[in-house]
Every structure is written in C-alpha cells, then in structure tokens.
Amino acid sequence: ILLILGRDGSGKSSLVSNLVKEYEKEVLIFPFFTNVDDNHSLINLINSYIEMIKIRFKEPYEYINNLEEVIKLFYQSISQIKEKCLIIIDDFYYINGEYENEKYSWIKEDEIPNNVRIVISTSSGDDVEHLEAESYLWRCIGVTHRMIKKYLDGYLEKINQKVSQDFYQMLLDELVNKCLNKSITYLKTYLDYVFFNDRYDAKIINELS
C-alpha cells in the first residue's frame, strides 16, 4: 500500500496522474478519481473496482449493497489478477455516506496479493492511523515561501521580464497568499494566469514601459 498524504492542492492528484502515465504500459491499472462535487459512498467505490475487474475478465456482475459481502468479493476478484496491477484511489477523503467511519478499515494488507499494489491519496487531516502502520508513506507538503520566491525569480528570468521592486513584492505577496502549500504545478499555472490574461496586463505594461 502506498499512502499519499497532503493538504488540498499540494500535488497529490498530480503525483497519482504521473504514476498512471509512468506505468500504464507496464501494469494493469484500475483508477478511481473522486472530487468534492461527487457523492461517492464506500460501497459504490468498492463495487466500481469489482465491476472494472469483472469487465476485464468478461464476467457478469451485479451491484452488491452489503458492505461485508462487497469487501469479500473485492478480495476474491483481485486474487484473479495474475499480472502486475495498480489499484488507485485518489482523494479518498471525499468518500462519504453510511460507512464513512469504516472507509480505511476494509483495506487489509495481508489480503492483497503480491502482484497488486494499492495507491491511496487523501487529506493530511483524515484519520489514517490504521493504514499508516501498514503502508509506505509519501507526504506532499506543497511549496514553501522560499520555494515560491525562488520559482518567481526563475520564472521572470525565463520569460525575460523585468519589474520594479514594488511590483515584484506585490506579486510575491499574492503568490504566497494563493499558492502556499499548493503544488508546484498550481504555482506555475497561477503565474501563467497572472502574466497571460487581462487581469494584470495594464500593470505589467506600466511597469515594463
């Protein structure tokens, strides 16, 4: 089990996406991506994995509405998989509903076949004590104030822009406010947004003229 912890926007989903891209040609991947706007229950999640596996083996499947039964079938199903396999649960903290308090206890390291790896990303504030003891742990801490300043300096040099000290400090303050503890991808996207849309064009033109 690989457990990826971090605050919202710290780069967990980017890391998961990169794992998929890196290994999609080498291993069998069953991904499940959640978000805040979806209503995902634990039973729906586990049923989704079983359904993906059954489709892979061209077997019929009917939705199971009992947690104990669906967990049992999940482990039976992954035992059918003979090739290397990644089962990915991104943003697990958005799982909610009747069995929300049991959403980690169903994952049992000793029942996972040797050829199967489970990758879970979730919030640092989620209750993952059960999994931490059985998992490899990766913490996404996001960018720090010092990293933001260093990235801003490199970014301005790359696009060959010179700005006044006042404008530089204003921009740095905004980046710290918006991007602190977020991922480096978020920081880059925000800088692109600042420099290549109408919101800052007038200020930038005045500073550079």
Contacts in CASP RR format, 6 or more apart in sequence:
PFRMAT RR
TARGET T0000
AUTHOR 0000-0000-0000
METHOD contacts of the structure
MODEL  1
ILLILGRDGSGKSSLVSNLVKEYEKEVLIFPFFTNVDDNHSLINLINSYI
EMIKIRFKEPYEYINNLEEVIKLFYQSISQIKEKCLIIIDDFYYINGEYE
NEKYSWIKEDEIPNNVRIVISTSSGDDVEHLEAESYLWRCIGVTHRMIKK
YLDGYLEKINQKVSQDFYQMLLDELVNKCLNKSITYLKTYLDYVFFNDRY
DAKIINELS
1 107 0 8 1.000
1 109 0 8 1.000
1 112 0 8 1.000
1 117 0 8 1.000
1 118 0 8 1.000
1 119 0 8 1.000
1 120 0 8 1.000
1 131 0 8 1.000
1 134 0 8 1.000
1 135 0 8 1.000
1 136 0 8 1.000
2 117 0 8 1.000
2 118 0 8 1.000
2 119 0 8 1.000
2 120 0 8 1.000
2 135 0 8 1.000
2 136 0 8 1.000
2 138 0 8 1.000
3 120 0 8 1.000
3 122 0 8 1.000
3 128 0 8 1.000
3 131 0 8 1.000
3 132 0 8 1.000
3 135 0 8 1.000
3 136 0 8 1.000
3 137 0 8 1.000
3 138 0 8 1.000
4 12 0 8 1.000
4 15 0 8 1.000
4 16 0 8 1.000
4 119 0 8 1.000
4 120 0 8 1.000
4 121 0 8 1.000
4 122 0 8 1.000
4 138 0 8 1.000
4 139 0 8 1.000
4 140 0 8 1.000
5 12 0 8 1.000
5 121 0 8 1.000
5 122 0 8 1.000
5 123 0 8 1.000
5 124 0 8 1.000
5 126 0 8 1.000
5 128 0 8 1.000
5 137 0 8 1.000
5 138 0 8 1.000
5 139 0 8 1.000
5 140 0 8 1.000
6 12 0 8 1.000
6 121 0 8 1.000
6 122 0 8 1.000
6 123 0 8 1.000
6 124 0 8 1.000
6 139 0 8 1.000
6 140 0 8 1.000
6 141 0 8 1.000
6 142 0 8 1.000
7 123 0 8 1.000
7 124 0 8 1.000
7 140 0 8 1.000
7 142 0 8 1.000
7 181 0 8 1.000
8 123 0 8 1.000
9 142 0 8 1.000
9 181 0 8 1.000
9 182 0 8 1.000
9 183 0 8 1.000
9 186 0 8 1.000
10 140 0 8 1.000
10 141 0 8 1.000
10 142 0 8 1.000
10 181 0 8 1.000
10 182 0 8 1.000
10 183 0 8 1.000
11 140 0 8 1.000
11 142 0 8 1.000
11 182 0 8 1.000
11 183 0 8 1.000
11 184 0 8 1.000
11 185 0 8 1.000
11 186 0 8 1.000
12 90 0 8 1.000
12 91 0 8 1.000
12 121 0 8 1.000
12 122 0 8 1.000
12 140 0 8 1.000
13 33 0 8 1.000
13 90 0 8 1.000
13 91 0 8 1.000
13 121 0 8 1.000
14 183 0 8 1.000
14 185 0 8 1.000
15 121 0 8 1.000
15 138 0 8 1.000
15 140 0 8 1.000
16 31 0 8 1.000
16 33 0 8 1.000
16 88 0 8 1.000
16 90 0 8 1.000
16 119 0 8 1.000
16 121 0 8 1.000
19 86 0 8 1.000
19 88 0 8 1.000
19 119 0 8 1.000
20 29 0 8 1.000
20 31 0 8 1.000
20 86 0 8 1.000
20 88 0 8 1.000
23 29 0 8 1.000
23 86 0 8 1.000
26 84 0 8 1.000
27 83 0 8 1.000
27 84 0 8 1.000
27 85 0 8 1.000
27 86 0 8 1.000
28 56 0 8 1.000
28 81 0 8 1.000
28 83 0 8 1.000
28 84 0 8 1.000
28 85 0 8 1.000
28 86 0 8 1.000
29 85 0 8 1.000
29 86 0 8 1.000
29 88 0 8 1.000
30 49 0 8 1.000
30 52 0 8 1.000
30 53 0 8 1.000
30 85 0 8 1.000
30 86 0 8 1.000
30 87 0 8 1.000
30 88 0 8 1.000
31 88 0 8 1.000
31 90 0 8 1.000
32 45 0 8 1.000
32 48 0 8 1.000
32 49 0 8 1.000
32 88 0 8 1.000
32 89 0 8 1.000
32 90 0 8 1.000
33 88 0 8 1.000
33 90 0 8 1.000
33 91 0 8 1.000
34 40 0 8 1.000
34 89 0 8 1.000
34 90 0 8 1.000
34 91 0 8 1.000
34 92 0 8 1.000
34 94 0 8 1.000
34 95 0 8 1.000
35 91 0 8 1.000
35 94 0 8 1.000
36 94 0 8 1.000
38 94 0 8 1.000
39 96 0 8 1.000
40 94 0 8 1.000
40 95 0 8 1.000
40 96 0 8 1.000
41 95 0 8 1.000
41 96 0 8 1.000
41 97 0 8 1.000
41 98 0 8 1.000
41 99 0 8 1.000
42 67 0 8 1.000
42 95 0 8 1.000
42 97 0 8 1.000
42 98 0 8 1.000
42 99 0 8 1.000
42 100 0 8 1.000
42 102 0 8 1.000
42 103 0 8 1.000
42 106 0 8 1.000
43 64 0 8 1.000
43 65 0 8 1.000
43 67 0 8 1.000
43 70 0 8 1.000
43 98 0 8 1.000
43 99 0 8 1.000
45 89 0 8 1.000
45 95 0 8 1.000
46 67 0 8 1.000
46 70 0 8 1.000
46 71 0 8 1.000
46 74 0 8 1.000
46 106 0 8 1.000
47 63 0 8 1.000
47 64 0 8 1.000
47 70 0 8 1.000
49 74 0 8 1.000
49 77 0 8 1.000
49 87 0 8 1.000
50 61 0 8 1.000
50 64 0 8 1.000
50 70 0 8 1.000
50 73 0 8 1.000
50 74 0 8 1.000
50 77 0 8 1.000
51 61 0 8 1.000
53 77 0 8 1.000
53 78 0 8 1.000
53 80 0 8 1.000
53 81 0 8 1.000
54 60 0 8 1.000
54 61 0 8 1.000
54 77 0 8 1.000
55 61 0 8 1.000
57 80 0 8 1.000
64 70 0 8 1.000
64 73 0 8 1.000
67 99 0 8 1.000
67 102 0 8 1.000
67 106 0 8 1.000
71 106 0 8 1.000
74 106 0 8 1.000
75 108 0 8 1.000
75 111 0 8 1.000
75 112 0 8 1.000
78 85 0 8 1.000
78 87 0 8 1.000
78 112 0 8 1.000
78 113 0 8 1.000
78 116 0 8 1.000
79 113 0 8 1.000
81 113 0 8 1.000
81 115 0 8 1.000
81 116 0 8 1.000
82 115 0 8 1.000
83 115 0 8 1.000
84 115 0 8 1.000
85 115 0 8 1.000
85 116 0 8 1.000
85 117 0 8 1.000
86 116 0 8 1.000
86 117 0 8 1.000
86 118 0 8 1.000
86 119 0 8 1.000
87 116 0 8 1.000
87 117 0 8 1.000
87 118 0 8 1.000
87 119 0 8 1.000
88 118 0 8 1.000
88 119 0 8 1.000
88 120 0 8 1.000
89 118 0 8 1.000
89 119 0 8 1.000
89 120 0 8 1.000
89 121 0 8 1.000
90 121 0 8 1.000
91 121 0 8 1.000
91 122 0 8 1.000
92 103 0 8 1.000
92 120 0 8 1.000
92 121 0 8 1.000
92 122 0 8 1.000
92 126 0 8 1.000
93 122 0 8 1.000
93 123 0 8 1.000
93 125 0 8 1.000
93 126 0 8 1.000
95 103 0 8 1.000
104 127 0 8 1.000
104 128 0 8 1.000
104 130 0 8 1.000
104 131 0 8 1.000
105 130 0 8 1.000
107 118 0 8 1.000
107 120 0 8 1.000
107 130 0 8 1.000
107 131 0 8 1.000
109 134 0 8 1.000
109 135 0 8 1.000
112 118 0 8 1.000
120 131 0 8 1.000
120 135 0 8 1.000
122 128 0 8 1.000
124 139 0 8 1.000
140 183 0 8 1.000
141 181 0 8 1.000
142 181 0 8 1.000
142 182 0 8 1.000
142 183 0 8 1.000
142 184 0 8 1.000
143 151 0 8 1.000
143 179 0 8 1.000
143 180 0 8 1.000
143 181 0 8 1.000
143 182 0 8 1.000
143 183 0 8 1.000
143 184 0 8 1.000
143 187 0 8 1.000
144 180 0 8 1.000
145 176 0 8 1.000
145 180 0 8 1.000
147 184 0 8 1.000
148 172 0 8 1.000
148 175 0 8 1.000
148 176 0 8 1.000
148 179 0 8 1.000
148 180 0 8 1.000
148 187 0 8 1.000
149 172 0 8 1.000
151 184 0 8 1.000
151 187 0 8 1.000
151 188 0 8 1.000
151 191 0 8 1.000
152 168 0 8 1.000
152 171 0 8 1.000
152 172 0 8 1.000
152 175 0 8 1.000
152 191 0 8 1.000
155 188 0 8 1.000
155 191 0 8 1.000
156 162 0 8 1.000
156 163 0 8 1.000
156 168 0 8 1.000
159 195 0 8 1.000
161 195 0 8 1.000
161 204 0 8 1.000
161 208 0 8 1.000
162 208 0 8 1.000
163 171 0 8 1.000
163 204 0 8 1.000
163 207 0 8 1.000
163 208 0 8 1.000
164 207 0 8 1.000
167 203 0 8 1.000
167 207 0 8 1.000
171 194 0 8 1.000
174 194 0 8 1.000
175 187 0 8 1.000
175 190 0 8 1.000
175 191 0 8 1.000
178 190 0 8 1.000
179 186 0 8 1.000
179 187 0 8 1.000
179 190 0 8 1.000
193 199 0 8 1.000
194 200 0 8 1.000
195 204 0 8 1.000
END
